Amino acid sequence: MNQQVIDQWAPELRRTLVGALAADGSITDAAWRAAFAAAPRHLFVPRFYQNTSEGSAQIDVSAGDQWLRTVYSDTHLVTKDDVTSSSTAPSLMATMLEALDLSGDETVLEVGTGIGYNAALLSERLGDTQVVSIGIDPQSVDDARRHLATAGYHPLLIDYGEADRFSGIRRTDDSTCEGESTSYDDACYYTVEKLTTETDHGIVSRGWIDAAHSKSLSKPTPLTPGQWTTVTVPLRAQDEVIPKGRILGLAVTLSDTEWTSPNDTGATIDIDLAGSKLNLPATSGKLTAPTKPQPIDVDITTPTHRPDLHDQKN
């Protein structure tokens, strides 16, 4: 069964499953009906195992119609041959999710990521930034993260924490003087006070890309509508101490209203999150200057020089 056939039949099979769950009373909330109709269970169950007279048999996409129809049936599916992972029957999942009695503005912590399908349903219901899911098996968590990314859900990208963060400076009435004064400079300067505000999030860095100058700031190279293009957005260099356990989030917007005054053109963009990558130069532990920081084991890229934006070759 090729991807085109799956994309064609999966939505109809989801609608049929949701209709059956609604008919037997498993789903009574319209918001959960919409979530089950949207979340692609087949992405989280690329294979499952069934008992046969000859033992356990693996059923995957190569089984075609049998695999896809079973995935979108009200069936509990074992997803590992050692029976340590499974996908709960949708009717039971719907009953448990409706029991949460969500209004839509909550943040949910899911303990036990499993295959990721439940996190996908919660993300459809609440928005993926409102869902945090944790698991104990690294391989299962990695698989779930990959399936969630393929489906367009990223519930682990953002985690906000209360902290005092820099919000600006204020001039005080005190001044300090350094050196000799002259007729035009008294060598005295007002001191400033650092201001902080307790917030639930803070911006570490930011970057921009001009869609009309996607490759150069000196030569117009606009993005082509309807065509996928790979672009690189450099972030401003910033020294920041990230507390242990904090998760960094990446927000992508069409304009930066804090620094610019954009005109609404009605333009939209699609971003392939599963094919995107964020590279951060980082160090960990205590550093004693002038010791050279040792990078932690992450995928990073570091520019070797600052480009001349006035150079026509850039």
Residue pairs with C-beta under 8 A, 6 or more apart in sequence:
1 61
1 62
1 64
1 65
1 67
1 68
6 42
6 61
6 68
9 68
10 40
10 42
10 68
10 72
13 68
13 69
13 71
13 72
14 36
14 37
14 38
14 39
14 40
14 41
14 72
15 37
16 72
17 36
17 72
17 73
17 74
17 90
18 27
18 33
18 36
18 37
20 74
21 27
21 33
21 36
21 74
21 90
21 91
21 94
22 28
22 33
24 91
26 74
26 90
26 91
26 92
26 94
26 95
27 33
27 36
27 94
27 98
28 98
29 98
31 102
31 104
31 125
32 94
32 97
32 98
32 121
32 125
34 124
35 97
35 121
35 122
35 124
35 125
36 90
36 94
36 121
38 124
39 117
39 120
39 121
39 123
39 124
39 151
40 120
40 151
41 71
41 72
41 87
41 90
41 117
42 68
42 71
42 72
43 147
43 150
43 151
44 87
44 115
44 116
44 117
44 120
44 144
44 147
44 151
45 71
45 77
45 79
45 87
45 115
45 117
46 60
46 61
47 58
47 59
47 60
47 61
47 67
47 79
48 58
48 59
48 60
48 67
48 70
48 71
48 77
48 78
48 79
48 87
49 56
49 57
49 58
49 59
49 78
49 79
49 80
49 81
49 83
50 56
50 57
50 59
50 78
51 57
56 81
58 81
59 66
59 67
59 70
60 67
61 67
61 68
70 77
71 77
74 89
74 90
74 91
75 89
76 86
76 87
76 88
76 89
76 92
77 86
77 87
78 85
78 86
79 85
79 86
79 87
79 115
80 86
85 114
85 115
85 140
86 114
86 115
87 114
87 115
87 117
88 118
93 117
93 118
93 121
97 118
97 121
97 122
97 125
100 108
102 108
102 125
102 126
104 125
104 126
105 126
105 130
106 126
106 130
107 126
107 130
107 131
107 132
108 122
108 126
108 130
108 131
108 132
109 132
109 133
109 134
110 118
110 119
110 122
110 131
110 132
110 133
110 134
111 134
112 134
112 135
113 119
113 133
113 134
113 135
113 140
113 141
113 144
114 135
114 140
114 144
115 140
115 143
115 144
115 147
116 133
116 143
116 144
116 145
116 147
116 148
118 133
119 131
119 133
119 144
119 148
119 153
119 155
120 147
120 148
120 151
120 153
122 130
122 131
122 155
123 130
123 131
123 148
123 153
123 155
124 153
128 148
128 153
128 154
128 155
128 157
129 155
129 157
129 158
129 249
130 155
131 153
131 155
132 155
132 156
132 159
133 144
133 155
133 156
134 141
135 141
135 144
145 156
146 274
148 154
148 155
149 273
149 274
150 274
152 273
154 273
156 247
157 247
157 249
157 250
158 201
158 247
158 249
158 251
159 246
159 247
159 249
160 200
160 201
161 200
161 201
161 243
161 246
162 198
162 199
162 200
163 198
163 199
163 202
163 243
164 196
164 197
164 198
165 196
165 197
165 198
165 199
165 202
166 194
166 195
166 196
166 202
167 195
167 196
167 197
168 195
169 192
169 193
169 194
169 195
170 192
170 193
170 195
171 190
171 191
171 192
171 193
172 190
172 191
172 192
172 193
173 190
174 190
174 191
175 188
175 189
175 190
175 191
176 188
176 189
176 191
177 186
177 187
177 188
177 189
178 187
178 189
179 187
180 187
181 187
181 188
201 249
204 238
204 240
204 242
204 248
205 235
205 236
205 237
205 238
205 240
206 235
206 236
206 256
207 233
207 234
207 235
207 236
208 233
208 256
209 231
209 233
210 217
211 222
211 223
211 267
211 269
212 220
212 221
212 222
213 219
213 220
213 221
213 222
214 221
214 222
214 223
214 229
214 231
215 221
216 314
217 309
217 314
218 309
218 310
218 311
218 312
218 314
219 312
223 229
223 231
228 272
234 303
242 248
248 280
250 278
252 271
254 262
254 267
254 268
254 269
255 262
256 262
277 299
279 299
279 300
279 301
280 298
280 300
281 295
281 300
281 302
282 295
282 296
282 298
282 300
283 293
283 294
283 295
283 296
284 296
287 293
307 314
308 314
